Amino acid sequence: MKFSIKRYRYRHKLTQKQLGRLVNKSDSYVSLVENNKTDPRSSTLEKLGCHLEVCPKEMIIGCNNLKCSMCCYNKDNIKKGKK
């Protein structure tokens, strides 16, 4: 699978290190995902979507036609461990 996380990270003016801290991952892990060297777990993809304010499915290249029935990833839910 290919991901377009870098584009969304740039929109939020975040470094890989900053994004990594938000999702409890290293900056090197964020780099691996951005360069399609590894696939994130679905839970990590959800956290990335939450912090980048985008539906996780929209970050998957080639899946633009897939839309979640509910695209409301609430940051508070993720921080509290509800997601």
PyMOL commands that set and color helices and strands:
alter all, ss='L'
color gray80, all
select helices_A, chain A and resi 5-11+16-22+27-34+42-52+56-59+75-79
alter helices_A, ss='H'
color red, helices_A
deselect
rebuild
show_as cartoon
